């Protein structure tokens, strides 16, 4: 609820600090005393549009601070969390500063923030119902949620929203898969040609390097064979190098035992030489045999090497990556062939999700239709005492076209009224006159009080154009409303003022030729005098005081 309001240099108010309590608070005063300035100041703190004309003449800036005690801070904390601000911990301070040149700054718990965030907070903290206000119940976009709250359908509505989200997710998955398939189908001919080409070539990792080596060797085969033959002949010339080594070994071995070990190193070297010569001869023979055994021609090697390199250039990769490209293209083709089954499964899942949503939404629509009749009857019962006995209130629940279905279900909900018999119902703001509109809104608020998410209501001259029994009925309903919510009302009606638990008087004063507005909280005696003034005018008579006593004694809060 609104705990306090501090105003500095707003129009005719130089300095004002007000504290508020639960229940019904009434503000009275002569026309032009400045009651509307209080509402303008509160509106600033709630994020309404700033105007340099609100800054008191001669002041540099206007400041308004509204403090709130939050019994349930859930909604406020959710908004603060979205803005990366600390939680309220049950207390919230909104501060608005407007400079003389029209610039505006907003603060939430002393943290600079946007006016947009301040307005979001204001929407869940205070609802101002005036003849020309377009927020709250005057905003058709709130009617569906209001009906759901009245009928206790928020849990069912949340289930519909969840089903909508599931259907939307399934639909997106299906559409994505179909788009992927369409793109893949466009590339299918290219993929099949590329895979066939790679199948035929069957490239292998490292093949290009091996082919290049073989090609180099074949290009120099004649010189290599000649060198091999020369080497083989040299080893075997004049009995062969191995025979020469063997003769040297035998000569030394005959005298080795008489050389006292001096020949051991030489004999070991000859042993190694004999083994190396045998290995060399074997390698030469093997190399010659390989060249003779390889039946691949140089032209075949060239053709294979060129084919590998051409295909690598075509796919923009090194030749060693062609096997990877081959596998990837083959996998794409396999996936393409399996897309039909995947889309079938996704289509079935989307169909199930749609049916689940429609079933849940249809049940919610039925419940809304039943709730609308109950709401109409409840509000209809409130209208006759408010001198609206010829008026008719209707909650229109209409089925939306499927293209407009959403997380809120299948319905549009609109509160409509007809003020004269036989006339069609229409929007509140277009059918009802100013005074009628305020009383319609009051009837709505009385019926919807239990479901109201906003803890503080402000009514601006809800009693406009009525008096007597009707004004008493307005006051009675405001008092009933205030038993559940904090209610502030600006009134010219003594019947309404008498119902207040707290009474504030707004008046102008002139000091040193400067006009200012004062707001004073009235005690029992002062309250009696103010209601008597409202009854009789400037000259307060004993009859007016007696009538004031009667009203106060009949009120929900008689004087002590």
Long-range contacts (C-beta under 8 A, 24 or more apart in sequence): 1-68, 1-69, 1-71, 1-455, 1-456, 1-486, 2-42, 2-66, 2-67, 2-68, 2-125, 2-126, 2-456, 2-486, 2-488, 3-67, 3-68, 3-69, 4-65, 4-66, 4-67, 5-38, 5-41, 5-42, 5-45, 5-64, 5-65, 5-66, 5-67, 6-63, 6-64, 6-65, 6-66, 7-38, 7-41, 7-63, 7-64, 8-62, 8-63, 8-64, 9-55, 9-56, 9-59, 9-61, 9-62, 9-63, 10-37, 10-40, 10-41, 10-44, 10-54, 10-55, 10-56, 10-62, 10-64, 11-37, 11-40, 11-53, 11-54, 11-56, 11-517, 12-37, 12-56, 12-508, 12-515, 12-516, 12-517, 13-37, 13-38, 13-41, 13-56, 13-516, 13-517, 14-56, 14-59, 14-516, 16-517, 16-518, 16-519, 18-504, 18-519, 20-486, 20-488, 20-502, 21-486, 21-501, 21-502, 22-482, 22-486, 23-482, 23-483, 23-486, 23-487, 23-501, 23-502, 23-557, 24-478, 24-479, 24-481, 24-482, 24-487, 24-489, 24-499, 24-500, 24-501, 24-502, 24-556, 24-557, 25-486, 25-487, 25-488, 25-489, 25-500, 25-501, 25-502, 25-503, 25-504, 26-488, 26-489, 26-490, 26-491, 26-496, 26-497, 26-499, 26-500, 26-502, 26-503, 26-504, 27-488, 27-489, 27-490, 27-491, 27-504, 27-505, 27-506, 27-519, 28-490, 28-491, 28-492, 28-497, 28-503, 28-504, 28-505, 28-506, 28-530, 28-534, 29-505, 29-506, 29-507, 30-507, 30-508, 31-492, 32-508, 33-506, 33-507, 33-508, 33-517, 34-506, 34-508, 34-517, 35-490, 35-506, 36-460, 36-490, 37-517, 38-490, 38-506, 38-519, 39-128, 39-130, 39-458, 39-460, 39-490, 42-66, 42-126, 42-128, 42-458, 43-128, 44-96, 44-98, 45-94, 45-95, 45-96, 45-118, 45-122, 46-94, 46-118, 46-119, 46-121, 46-122, 46-123, 46-125, 46-126, 46-128, 47-96, 47-106, 47-115, 47-116, 47-117, 47-118, 47-119, 47-120, 47-121, 47-122, 48-119, 48-122, 50-96, 50-98, 50-102, 50-104, 50-115, 51-98, 51-102, 52-98, 52-99, 52-100, 52-101, 52-102, 54-98, 55-98, 55-99, 55-100, 59-100, 60-99, 60-100, 61-97, 61-98, 61-99, 61-100, 62-97, 62-98, 63-95, 63-96, 63-97, 63-98, 64-95, 64-96, 65-93, 65-94, 65-95, 65-96, 66-93, 66-94, 67-91, 67-92, 67-93, 67-94, 68-92, 68-93, 68-94, 68-125, 70-455, 71-455, 75-124, 75-453, 76-121, 76-124, 76-125, 79-117, 79-120, 79-121, 79-124, 80-108, 80-121, 83-113, 83-117, 85-109, 85-111, 85-113, 86-111, 92-121, 92-125, 94-118, 94-121, 94-122, 123-454, 124-453, 124-454, 125-454, 125-455, 125-456, 126-454, 126-456, 126-457, 126-458, 127-452, 127-454, 127-456, 127-457, 127-458, 128-458, 128-460, 129-438, 129-441, 129-442, 129-445, 129-457, 129-458, 129-459, 129-460, 129-462, 130-438, 130-459, 130-460, 130-461, 131-434, 131-435, 131-437, 131-438, 131-460, 131-461, 131-464, 132-434, 133-460, 134-429, 136-441, 136-454, 137-415, 137-428, 137-441, 137-444, 137-445, 138-428, 138-429, 138-441, 140-414, 140-415, 140-427, 143-395, 143-413, 143-414, 143-415, 144-408, 144-411, 144-412, 144-413, 146-413, 146-415, 146-448, 146-451, 147-368, 147-371, 147-372, 147-375, 147-395, 147-397, 147-413, 148-368, 148-371, 149-448, 149-451, 149-452, 149-453, 150-371, 150-374, 150-375, 150-447, 150-448, 150-450, 150-451, 151-367, 151-368, 151-370, 151-371, 151-374, 151-375, 152-451, 153-364, 153-367, 153-368, 153-371, 156-360, 156-363, 156-364, 156-367, 157-364, 157-408, 157-409, 159-360, 160-357, 160-360, 160-361, 160-364, 160-407, 160-408, 160-409, 161-407, 161-408, 163-353, 163-356, 163-357, 163-360, 163-361, 164-357, 164-361, 164-405, 164-406, 164-407, 165-407, 166-353, 166-356, 166-357, 167-350, 167-353, 167-354, 167-356, 167-357, 169-353, 170-346, 170-349, 170-350, 170-352, 170-353, 170-354, 171-350, 171-353, 171-354, 173-346, 173-349, 173-350, 174-343, 174-346, 174-347, 174-349, 174-350, 177-339, 177-342, 177-343, 177-346, 178-343, 180-339, 181-336, 181-339, 181-343, 184-332, 184-335, 184-336, 184-339, 185-336, 187-332, 188-333, 188-336, 191-329, 191-332, 191-333, 191-336, 192-333, 194-315, 194-329, 195-326, 195-329, 195-330, 195-333, 197-311, 198-311, 198-322, 198-325, 198-326, 198-329, 199-326, 201-307, 201-308, 201-311, 201-322, 203-308, 203-311, 203-319, 203-322, 203-323, 203-326, 204-323, 205-320, 205-323, 206-320, 207-308, 207-319, 207-320, 208-305, 208-308, 208-309, 208-319, 208-320, 211-301, 211-304, 211-305, 211-308, 212-305, 214-294, 214-296, 214-301, 215-298, 215-301, 215-302, 215-305, 217-291, 218-294, 218-296, 218-297, 218-298, 218-301, 219-298, 221-291, 224-287, 224-291, 225-288, 225-291, 228-284, 228-287, 228-288, 228-291, 229-288, 231-280, 231-284, 232-281, 232-284, 232-285, 232-288, 235-277, 235-280, 235-281, 235-284, 241-277, 242-274, 242-277, 242-278, 242-281, 245-270, 245-273, 245-274, 245-277, 246-274, 249-274, 358-410, 361-405, 361-409, 361-410, 362-410, 364-409, 364-410, 364-411, 365-397, 365-399, 365-409, 365-410, 365-411, 368-397, 368-409, 368-411, 368-413, 369-397, 371-395, 372-396, 372-397, 372-413, 375-447, 378-447, 379-443, 379-444, 379-447, 382-443, 382-446, 382-447, 382-477, 383-440, 383-443, 385-469, 385-470, 385-473, 385-476, 385-477, 386-439, 386-442, 386-443, 386-466, 386-470, 386-473, 386-474, 386-477, 387-439, 387-466, 387-470, 387-473, 388-419, 388-436, 388-439, 388-440, 388-443, 390-419, 390-420, 390-421, 391-417, 391-418, 391-419, 391-420, 391-432, 391-436, 391-440, 392-417, 392-418, 392-421, 392-425, 393-417, 393-440, 393-443, 394-418, 394-425, 396-425, 415-444, 434-464, 434-465, 435-464, 435-465, 435-466, 438-462, 438-463, 438-464, 439-466, 439-474, 442-474, 442-477, 442-478, 442-481, 443-477, 445-481, 446-477, 446-480, 446-481, 449-480, 449-481, 449-484, 449-485, 450-484, 452-484, 452-485, 454-485, 455-485, 455-486, 456-485, 456-486, 456-487, 456-488, 457-481, 457-485, 457-486, 457-487, 457-488, 458-487, 458-488, 458-489, 458-490, 459-487, 459-488, 459-489, 459-490, 460-489, 460-490, 461-490, 461-491, 461-492, 462-489, 462-491, 462-496, 463-491, 463-492, 463-493, 463-495, 463-496, 464-492, 466-493, 467-493, 467-495, 468-495, 471-495, 471-496, 475-499, 475-555, 479-555, 479-556, 479-557, 492-534, 493-534, 494-531, 494-534, 494-535, 494-547, 494-548, 494-551, 495-551, 497-530, 497-531, 497-534, 498-531, 498-548, 498-551, 498-552, 498-554, 498-555, 499-555, 499-556, 499-557, 500-555, 500-557, 501-556, 501-557, 503-527, 503-530, 505-530, 524-559, 524-560, 527-552, 527-559, 528-552, 528-559
